[in-house]
Amino acid sequence: IICIWGAGGATPGKFLLGLRVVTCDTSVLIAPSRVLVIPSSNVSITTSTIRALIKNFSIASFFPAFITLLFFQHNRTAYDIVAGTIVVKRNGVR
């Protein structure tokens, strides 16, 4: 919760991979491998908590929630859709 909310939207692993979590109400494909995210702002502590609870509950119940990314648009997981977030590349990272 603290990493996603207070540390620039990234856990240490996401940071090393050049990723971060931002809010997302709408996502529009603008080019192959490029998506316009609206709004793309920092995640609030409430949103971060919701995302973490759903993700951790799915892990605790042995339901691999990350597999849902295969079925949703722009590879979003079920907990990202419920929380209104999306994982994106950080600016300036190649």
C-alpha positions as CSV (number, residue, x, y, z in Angstrom):
1,I,0.0,0.0,0.0
2,I,2.7,2.4,1.0
3,C,4.9,1.8,-2.1
4,I,2.1,2.3,-4.6
5,W,0.6,5.3,-2.8
6,G,3.7,7.1,-1.4
7,A,6.7,5.9,-3.3
8,G,5.8,7.2,-6.8
9,G,3.4,4.4,-7.6
10,A,6.0,1.6,-7.7
11,T,7.1,-1.3,-5.5
12,P,10.8,-1.9,-5.6
13,G,10.3,-4.6,-8.3
14,K,8.2,-2.4,-10.4
15,F,10.7,0.5,-10.0
16,L,13.6,-1.8,-11.2
17,L,11.5,-2.8,-14.2
18,G,10.6,0.8,-15.1
19,L,7.0,0.4,-14.2
20,R,4.5,2.3,-12.0
21,V,0.8,2.2,-11.1
22,V,-1.4,5.2,-12.0
23,T,-5.2,5.8,-11.9
24,C,-7.2,4.9,-15.0
25,D,-10.8,5.6,-15.7
26,T,-10.4,5.2,-19.5
27,S,-7.7,3.7,-21.7
28,V,-7.6,4.1,-25.4
29,L,-5.2,2.3,-27.8
30,I,-3.4,5.0,-29.8
31,A,-0.7,2.9,-31.5
32,P,0.6,-0.7,-31.1
33,S,2.0,-1.0,-27.5
34,R,0.8,2.6,-26.7
35,V,-2.2,3.4,-24.6
36,L,-3.6,6.8,-23.7
37,V,-4.6,6.6,-20.0
38,I,-7.2,9.1,-18.6
39,P,-6.7,10.3,-15.9
40,S,-3.1,9.3,-15.4
41,S,-2.5,10.5,-11.8
42,N,-0.9,9.3,-8.6
43,V,-2.8,6.6,-6.8
44,S,-4.6,7.7,-3.6
45,I,-4.1,5.7,-0.3
46,T,-7.8,4.5,-0.6
47,T,-7.2,3.2,-4.1
48,S,-3.9,1.6,-3.1
49,T,-5.6,-0.1,-0.2
50,I,-8.4,-1.5,-2.3
51,R,-6.0,-2.7,-4.9
52,A,-3.8,-4.4,-2.3
53,L,-6.7,-6.0,-0.5
54,I,-8.1,-7.6,-3.6
55,K,-4.7,-8.7,-4.8
56,N,-3.8,-10.2,-1.5
57,F,-7.2,-11.9,-1.0
58,S,-6.8,-13.5,-4.4
59,I,-3.4,-14.8,-3.4
60,A,-4.6,-16.1,-0.1
61,S,-7.5,-17.9,-1.7
62,F,-5.2,-19.5,-4.3
63,F,-6.9,-17.7,-7.1
64,P,-4.2,-16.5,-9.5
65,A,-5.8,-13.1,-10.2
66,F,-2.9,-12.1,-12.5
67,I,-4.1,-14.6,-15.0
68,T,-7.1,-12.3,-15.7
69,L,-4.8,-10.0,-17.5
70,L,-5.1,-12.4,-20.5
71,F,-8.8,-11.6,-20.8
72,F,-9.0,-7.9,-20.2
73,Q,-8.1,-5.0,-22.5
74,H,-4.5,-3.6,-22.3
75,N,-3.4,-6.5,-20.0
76,R,-5.2,-5.1,-16.9
77,T,-5.8,-7.5,-14.0
78,A,-9.2,-7.8,-12.3
79,Y,-7.9,-6.0,-9.2
80,D,-6.6,-3.1,-11.4
81,I,-10.0,-2.7,-13.0
82,V,-11.9,-2.8,-9.7
83,A,-9.4,-0.3,-8.1
84,G,-9.4,1.9,-11.2
85,T,-5.6,1.6,-11.8
86,I,-3.2,0.4,-14.6
87,V,0.4,-0.5,-14.6
88,V,2.4,1.7,-17.1
89,K,6.0,2.4,-18.1
90,R,7.6,5.3,-16.2
91,N,8.5,8.4,-18.3
92,G,12.0,8.3,-19.6
93,V,12.4,4.5,-19.3
94,R,13.1,2.5,-22.5
